[in-house]
């Protein structure tokens, strides 16, 4: 892997927060008035059960989760509206042939989640299981998300984030209800997501997870912007919704009041062979 010189990338324009990305470590550097947050680190040893190759080698640390990020003066408002703003950094690397990914989770009580790419490029793999049998998957969607784009995770969908780039870390922010909690158990029981995303000699391939009894072909999609019903625009960071119209984030707390059918559009240009 290419090693970067110590360089700080200013993420203020993309996030509306006084934060910088240290490319070499990688890590976040917080500016004035920011809540000081130390990351939870997800190590390779903690991820082996959800990998395609359970014995594959890779970096010792795969991604970093900064929970409860924000300006200190905003703390009371964030708490009042039962929200949490988090940032995740995913390293650029391969674990065997598999791109570095998050462990994957569902939300208890089917809460939605809102993501935004601050730096790099992401794949988001969403899956919706049968409500009575999680071994039967009803829908799978692979979504490509570029910097400044937003993605709404609809209710009932589990999801993982993937860094498909070999030389750049992926930095993703999210809003989620503080009353929501992440359930990792179903991904662990399934030994991974519906598909494993791998680099096969420079081509992106999908490998089915044989754990599942029923598994449809993955749809490829892109996020739709703007999404005015949720206050989402390409050039407006999601953190700014807190000041401009925090009520637009109510869908994170009251999922059944909203329609999520227009959040994605099919993307036929994203070619990923199933092998």
C-alpha positions as CSV (number, residue, x, y, z in Angstrom):
1,X,0.0,0.0,0.0
2,X,1.2,3.5,-0.7
3,X,2.1,5.4,2.4
4,X,1.1,9.1,2.6
5,X,3.2,11.8,3.9
6,X,1.7,13.3,7.1
7,X,-0.9,15.6,5.6
8,X,-4.1,17.1,7.0
9,X,-7.1,17.3,4.7
10,X,-9.5,20.1,5.6
11,X,-13.0,18.5,5.8
12,X,-14.8,21.7,6.9
13,X,-16.4,22.4,3.5
14,X,-17.8,18.9,3.2
15,X,-18.9,18.5,6.8
16,X,-19.4,22.1,8.1
17,X,-17.3,21.1,11.1
18,X,-13.8,22.2,12.1
19,X,-12.2,18.8,11.5
20,X,-9.3,17.6,9.5
21,X,-8.2,14.2,8.2
22,X,-4.7,12.9,8.9
23,X,-4.2,10.7,5.9
24,X,-1.1,8.9,7.3
25,X,-2.7,7.3,10.5
26,X,-5.6,7.8,9.5
27,X,-7.4,9.8,12.2
28,X,-9.5,12.9,12.7
29,X,-8.0,16.1,14.1
30,X,-10.6,18.3,15.9
31,X,-10.5,22.1,15.9
32,X,-11.8,24.7,18.3
33,X,-15.2,24.2,20.1
34,X,-15.4,20.6,18.9
35,X,-16.4,17.8,21.3
36,X,-13.2,15.9,21.9
37,X,-13.9,12.3,20.8
38,X,-11.6,9.3,20.7
39,X,-12.5,6.5,18.2
40,X,-13.6,3.0,18.9
41,X,-11.3,0.9,16.8
42,X,-12.5,-2.2,14.9
43,X,-9.5,-4.6,14.6
44,X,-9.1,-7.4,12.0
45,X,-9.3,-9.9,14.9
46,X,-12.8,-8.7,15.6
47,X,-13.9,-9.0,12.0
48,X,-12.8,-12.5,11.1
49,X,-16.2,-14.1,11.6
50,X,-17.8,-11.9,8.9
51,X,-15.0,-12.1,6.3
52,X,-15.1,-14.2,3.2
53,X,-11.7,-15.7,4.1
54,X,-11.8,-16.1,7.9
55,X,-8.0,-16.5,7.9
56,X,-7.1,-13.7,5.5
57,X,-4.4,-11.3,6.4
58,X,-4.7,-7.5,6.3
59,X,-4.1,-4.4,8.4
60,X,-4.4,-4.9,12.2
61,X,-6.9,-2.0,12.4
62,X,-9.6,-1.7,9.8
63,X,-11.8,1.2,10.7
64,X,-12.4,3.9,13.3
65,X,-15.7,5.0,14.8
66,X,-16.0,8.5,16.3
67,X,-19.4,8.6,18.1
68,X,-21.0,11.8,19.3
69,X,-19.1,14.3,17.1
70,X,-20.2,17.9,17.0
71,X,-19.6,21.5,18.2
72,X,-19.8,21.7,22.0
73,X,-22.5,24.5,21.9
74,X,-24.7,22.1,19.9
75,X,-24.6,19.3,22.5
76,X,-27.9,20.4,24.2
77,X,-29.8,20.7,20.9
78,X,-28.5,17.3,19.7
79,X,-29.6,15.7,23.0
80,X,-33.0,17.4,23.0
81,X,-33.8,16.0,19.5
82,X,-32.5,12.5,20.5
83,X,-29.8,12.5,17.8
84,X,-26.3,11.3,17.4
85,X,-23.8,12.4,14.8
86,X,-20.9,10.0,14.1
87,X,-18.0,9.8,11.8
88,X,-16.3,6.5,10.6
89,X,-12.9,6.2,8.8
90,X,-12.4,3.0,6.8
91,X,-8.8,2.2,5.8
92,X,-7.8,1.6,2.1
93,X,-6.7,-2.0,2.0
94,X,-7.7,-5.6,1.1
95,X,-8.3,-8.4,3.5
96,X,-7.4,-11.3,1.3
97,X,-9.3,-10.3,-1.9
98,X,-12.1,-8.5,0.0
99,X,-12.3,-4.7,0.3
100,X,-12.2,-3.4,3.9
101,X,-15.8,-3.1,5.2
102,X,-17.7,-2.5,8.3
103,X,-19.1,-5.4,10.3
104,X,-22.7,-4.8,9.3
105,X,-25.8,-4.2,11.5
106,X,-29.5,-3.9,11.6
107,X,-31.3,-1.3,13.7
108,X,-33.5,-2.5,16.6
109,X,-37.0,-1.1,16.1
110,X,-36.2,-0.6,12.4
111,X,-34.9,2.9,12.7
112,X,-33.5,4.5,9.5
113,X,-30.1,6.1,9.3
114,X,-28.6,8.9,7.2
115,X,-25.1,8.8,5.8
116,X,-22.9,11.3,4.0
117,X,-19.5,10.7,2.3
118,X,-17.1,13.3,3.5
119,X,-14.0,12.0,1.7
120,X,-13.3,9.2,-0.7
121,X,-15.9,6.9,-2.3
122,X,-18.2,4.3,-0.8
123,X,-20.2,1.2,-1.6
124,X,-23.1,0.6,0.7
125,X,-24.6,-2.9,0.6
126,X,-28.2,-3.0,1.9
127,X,-30.3,-6.1,2.6
128,X,-33.8,-6.6,3.8
129,X,-34.7,-9.9,5.3
130,X,-38.0,-11.7,5.5
131,X,-39.6,-10.4,8.7
132,X,-40.1,-14.0,10.0
133,X,-36.9,-15.6,8.8
134,X,-33.6,-13.7,8.5
135,X,-32.0,-16.5,6.4
136,X,-34.3,-15.4,3.5
137,X,-33.3,-12.1,2.0
138,X,-36.0,-10.3,0.1
139,X,-34.0,-7.4,-1.4
140,X,-30.3,-6.6,-1.9
141,X,-29.0,-3.3,-3.2
142,X,-25.4,-2.2,-3.8
143,X,-25.2,1.6,-3.8
144,X,-22.2,3.7,-5.0
145,X,-21.8,6.9,-3.1
146,X,-19.3,9.7,-3.9
147,X,-18.1,12.6,-1.8
148,X,-20.8,15.0,-0.7
149,X,-23.5,12.5,-1.6
150,X,-26.1,11.3,1.0
151,X,-27.7,8.0,1.4
152,X,-30.9,7.2,3.4
153,X,-30.9,3.7,5.0
154,X,-34.6,2.7,4.9
155,X,-36.3,1.0,7.8
156,X,-35.8,-2.8,8.0
157,X,-32.6,-2.8,6.0
158,X,-29.3,-4.0,7.3
159,X,-26.2,-2.5,5.8
160,X,-22.4,-2.4,5.5
161,X,-20.1,0.2,4.2
162,X,-17.2,-0.7,2.0
163,X,-14.1,1.3,0.9
164,X,-13.4,0.2,-2.8
165,X,-10.4,2.5,-3.2
166,X,-6.9,1.2,-2.8
167,X,-5.1,4.4,-1.9
168,X,-7.6,6.7,-0.1
169,X,-9.4,6.3,3.3
170,X,-13.1,6.6,3.3
171,X,-14.7,9.1,5.7
172,X,-18.4,8.8,6.3
173,X,-20.6,10.8,8.6
174,X,-24.1,9.8,9.8
175,X,-27.1,11.0,11.7
176,X,-29.0,8.4,13.7
177,X,-31.6,8.5,16.5
178,X,-29.9,8.2,19.9
179,X,-32.8,5.9,20.8
180,X,-31.7,3.5,18.1
181,X,-29.2,0.7,18.8
182,X,-27.2,-1.4,16.3
183,X,-27.7,-5.1,16.2
184,X,-24.7,-7.0,14.9
185,X,-25.8,-10.5,15.9
186,X,-27.6,-11.4,12.6
187,X,-24.5,-10.5,10.5
188,X,-22.4,-12.6,12.9
189,X,-24.8,-15.6,12.7
190,X,-24.7,-15.3,8.9
191,X,-20.9,-15.1,8.8
192,X,-21.2,-11.9,6.8
193,X,-23.5,-9.9,4.6
194,X,-25.6,-11.2,1.7
195,X,-22.7,-10.8,-0.7
196,X,-18.9,-10.4,-0.2
197,X,-17.4,-7.6,-2.4
198,X,-14.0,-8.6,-3.7
199,X,-11.2,-7.2,-6.0
200,X,-10.6,-9.9,-8.6
201,X,-7.6,-8.7,-10.6
202,X,-8.9,-5.2,-10.7
203,X,-12.6,-6.1,-11.3
204,X,-15.3,-5.8,-8.7
205,X,-17.0,-9.1,-8.1
206,X,-19.8,-10.2,-5.8
207,X,-19.7,-13.6,-4.1
208,X,-22.9,-15.0,-2.6
209,X,-23.0,-15.8,1.0
210,X,-24.1,-19.5,1.1
211,X,-25.5,-19.1,4.6
212,X,-28.8,-17.6,3.2
213,X,-31.6,-19.9,2.0
214,X,-33.0,-17.3,-0.4
215,X,-30.9,-14.6,-1.9
216,X,-31.9,-12.4,-4.8
217,X,-29.6,-10.8,-7.3
218,X,-28.2,-7.5,-6.0
219,X,-29.6,-4.4,-7.6
220,X,-27.1,-1.6,-8.3
221,X,-28.1,1.9,-7.6
222,X,-27.1,5.5,-6.8
223,X,-28.6,7.9,-4.2
224,X,-31.1,10.4,-5.4
225,X,-30.4,14.1,-4.7
226,X,-32.0,16.4,-3.8
227,X,-34.4,14.8,-1.4
228,X,-36.2,17.8,-0.1
229,X,-38.5,15.8,2.2
230,X,-35.4,15.0,4.3
231,X,-33.6,18.3,3.7
232,X,-30.8,16.7,1.6
233,X,-28.9,18.6,-1.0
234,X,-25.6,17.8,-2.7
235,X,-23.7,21.0,-1.5
236,X,-25.2,21.1,2.0
237,X,-23.6,18.9,4.7
238,X,-26.0,16.9,6.8
239,X,-24.6,18.5,10.0
240,X,-26.0,21.8,8.9
241,X,-29.6,20.4,9.0
242,X,-29.2,20.8,12.8
243,X,-29.4,24.6,12.5
244,X,-31.3,25.1,9.3
245,X,-34.3,22.7,9.9
246,X,-33.7,20.0,12.5
247,X,-37.3,18.9,12.0
248,X,-36.2,17.4,8.7
249,X,-34.4,14.7,10.7
250,X,-37.6,13.5,12.3
251,X,-37.7,10.6,9.9
252,X,-34.9,9.1,12.0
253,X,-37.2,8.9,15.0
254,X,-40.6,8.3,13.3
255,X,-39.8,6.0,10.3
256,X,-43.4,5.0,9.6
257,X,-44.5,8.5,8.8
258,X,-42.3,8.7,5.7
259,X,-41.9,7.2,2.2
260,X,-38.5,5.9,1.2
261,X,-39.3,4.7,-2.3
262,X,-37.6,7.6,-4.1
263,X,-34.3,7.5,-2.3
264,X,-32.5,5.5,-5.0
265,X,-32.2,5.3,-8.8
266,X,-31.0,2.2,-10.7
267,X,-27.4,2.4,-11.9
268,X,-26.7,0.2,-14.9
269,X,-23.1,1.6,-15.2
270,X,-22.0,-0.1,-12.0
271,X,-20.9,-3.5,-13.3
272,X,-20.2,-6.1,-10.7
273,X,-20.2,-9.7,-11.8
274,X,-21.5,-12.4,-9.5
275,X,-19.0,-15.2,-9.2
